[in-house]
Amino acid sequence: MFARQLSRSLDPKHDYEPQACYSSFCKHWQQAHDIIIKSKPQNLHDDVLGVVNHLEQLTTLLVLEARAKELSTKPTQQPCFEFLLSENVLDKLYEWAISTGKYENALRLEQLRLFGHLINFYNSQVIAAEPFLRPLLKLLSGFRDQLPPPNLESQLVAVLNQLCITLMQNMKFVDLFFLTTHTQNGSVPEFVIGQLLLSSVHREGSCGSVARDAFLLCAKMSAISEQLAECLLAGNACPILATGLSGLYSLLPRTLGEGIQRLTPDDVNKVHKLTLFIDSLEFCNAVAQVAHPTIRSQLLDLLLQGFLVPVMGPALLQSGAGEQAAATAYFELLIRCITPGGVMRVVLQFLFTFEYDGVKVIDVLLARLEGSSQLSLVTLSLMETLIDLNCEDVMIELVFKYLLNGHHVVTQKHKLSDPELYRLASNAFLDLTPKCCQRPLESTKKWVQDMATTGRKVLDINLESNNRVNGVQGDIALSDLVQEINFDYGNPNDTLIGNYHAYLCNSRFEIVTRAIACAQWSSKYHKVTKREPNNNAKDKDLDHTIDSLVSICTSGYETLKTSEKSDSSEKEHSLNSLTEEKDEKEHDSLNSFGESSGYDSFLNKEDPDEGFAEDSFRKSFEKELEDIIDRCDAPVRSWRVNADTLIGPLLSSLLRKVGTLLETDITTNFRVTSAICKLCSFPSPLLTAVLLCPNLTPNIPSLYQILNKLREEIDAAVMGFDKINELVDRARVFLIQRELSLVRRALTSNDRRAQKQNSQNADNSFRRTEPKRRSLSTSLSNMFARKTPQSPQQQQYHSPTPTQLPPFTQEPYWNKSAIHRCVLNAVILDEWLKELSALCQEQALRLSADSYEHESYVRILAL
């Protein structure tokens, strides 16, 4: 130990004298060799200590000589190193060490340290030398059939990592590490470095991390060396990686903490077993990216058949809602941690094509979007992550396959790409501002200043007559905000609330980045496909508009009827979890527009004049529609065709969630608004027109119609309330405080993770960090992931399950009455309307400007 400390303190510029160093080296070896020759069993303990001490001195002198050579500007001799090789010092040490019995591991540890220094300082100069290579291979071979103790394993892995780094720089030496293994089927080559690393790649701590880094280099070398690829395959590398991932997943907590909708990097760091699983997942993903195609193919197949299908699938389909939510959250995190060049392909293949008892996994998940349970919100977070992949196949399955036939559009199919529709929609959204939110932001700022002048806190609130909060909840104190509120855009200390220019900048950025990501798509999805002739319509003389209505009645309803028949035939063969889920969904959620979702505007009204349909459309075509229905073979219960059939379960579920905005907590509302804004930023008029243009979907309630209904309800609810202006000001300050607090916390957390990664010198290609804040809804949906904790124990740093963070604000205050909740959601709606309006403006610009989609222009904007 003293010798190792001495080697670090010696300065080769002043302490190295070649002749003295060489003489000392020879003397120490001679003394160690004398001990080896004269060693006797009864004195073995003392002999081993003596040899170890001399080995430390030899290592110190070798390192000093190597460091001196690095500093030298002219070629110099290395007498100590040359003596080591010429006298077969390493081989003699190995042969004696294997005869020392219980002391062998102690000597193996010292040998590994010596080999590590030689590889580190002499690199390719030593690796091909027989006096070095022969004892090294014999030493490594001794570990093939046994599991070394932790300290020895760590040193072994460190040496293997150094070897991999050297071999990566000198691929011609890879062949030196192929050993021959004799089996019943004959002799097969074995890459001893890779085989030893496989036993440590799933270890915890630094040992496992170094082993994964080293094996990743082996995988990268396999892409160049065919023989190495064959050896890794023969050594069961892929099964070990895949089964290890399955084993680690089985150790994860079965449930999440209350209120968690999306696992953050902090959650991963706090739950040790989750950290291990993600590390292993990212490792498998990296191997799939860089390895030889045969290794990649086998690994992906094993991950599909050995992890996703038998482990992930049943986890997603288990019966308990809490367990389903946890499995969905893990699956969402999994997708965020993999890349298109790695494991992504098989994960999406599993999600969108694999069936359990005839039901696709994605269909099961989409059915869970209804309601406001934790399972529903975790599933919505998963859908957001899928949207952010910007993958054409994913968007086809989620959205476009329902929109391409144009059943949702009646008279304006040719106008989907008309920029004027988006300009009109931009103004229309701004016109939906609730009356109470028309109060200028400057008035709110003045109110804050007046409060400060009188010495009152902005957020002093009474939950009960005898329970004054005084700006404090739990252990988190709120400032008076006077110095914190800024109404400018440009840095993390400024709020986005009320800043239309900020929303325009964000919309431009989102649309541009998605345009880049979707540039290689096979289609722009800017128009409907040509529909097949409608065989159910008997009257072929109707004009184009009526023919479209016929198609909607017949093909749309027939699709729904076929789906219902298929569902009934599959029900008796489905998994118990699917049946239970279906029963729960039928009881609690909306399956069609004829059932209740908790928002009465979606109810099937007896009065045909009520509902969301455009009056002009209904009055113009009501008689024609009734005639068509009379002539159709398929009975139609209502002119309002099922939205799931027309626009798909994702869009229809999101629209229904928007309809419950006034009754839902702010975390859920921001999650919903974020998902819709992301969909609105795609460069695909077929999708954006459905959400942004008010008059294109007369058969289903449009986003504009839903928001208009919400505005009417807000205005009616707050009418006559005396202190509405003050309550609006409080709500704005509440959101600003929460926004800024969470942004700062997120930035601080990201800084800590970055510092940790830099200190570990880790090449983290698979980021789990939160996205940067660019708009209110997207930033808050990513950061408002938790509700108020129920007990102090849940706030502890180390936890067996992911738990929520402490609160920042007095959320219970806004739930104390319907008026308070209504005003808060009115302010949220006001901000979202600005964001939707900005998206319309930018989409109009994109559709009208010839150069907007030009690649170089788009990339400049992205920068």
Buried (B, 14 or more C-beta within 10 A) or exposed (E): EEBEEBBEEBEBEEBBEBEEBBBBBBEBBEBBBEBBEEBEEEEBEEBBEBBBBBBBBBBBBBBBBBBBBEEEEEEEEBBBBEBBBEBBBBBBBBEBBEEBEEBBEBBBBBBBBBBBBBBBBBBEEBBEBEBBBBBBBBBBEBBEEEEBEEEBBBBBBBBBBBBBBBBBEEEEBBEBBBBEBEEEEEEBBBBBBBBBBBBBBBBEEEBBBBBBBBBBBBBBBBBEBEEBBBBBBBBEBBBBBBBBBBBBBEEBBEBBBBBBBBBBBBBBBBBBBBBBBBBBBBBBBBBBBBBBEBBBEBBBEBBBEBBBBEBBBEBBBBEBBBBBBBBBBBBBBBBBBBBEEBBBBBBBBBBBEBEBEBBBBBBBBBBBBBBBBBBBBBBBBBBBBBBBBBBBBBBBBBBBEBBBBBBBBBBBBEBBBBBEBBBBBBEBBBEBBBEBBEBEBEEBBEBBEEBBEEEEBBBBBEBEEEEEBEBBBEEBEBEBBBEBBBBEBEEEEBBBBBBBEBBBBBBBBBBBBBBBBBEEBEBEBBBBEEBEEBEBBEEEEBEEBBBBBBBBBBBBBBBBBEEEEEEEEEEEEBBEBBEBBBEBBEEBBBBBBBEEBBBEBBBBBEEEEEBBBBEEBBEBBEEBBEEBBEBBEBEBEBBBBBBBBBBBBBBBBBBBBBBBBBBBBBBBBBBBBBBBBBBBBBBBBBBBBBBBBBBBBBBBBBBBBBBBBBBEBBEEBBEEEEEBBEBBBBBBBBBBBBBBBBBEBBBEBBEEBEEEEEEEEEEBEBEBBBEBBBBBBBBBBBBBBBBBBEEEEBBEEEBEBBBBBBBBBBBBBBEBEEBBBBBBBBBBBBBBBBBBBBBBBBBBBBBBEEEBBEEEBBBEBEE
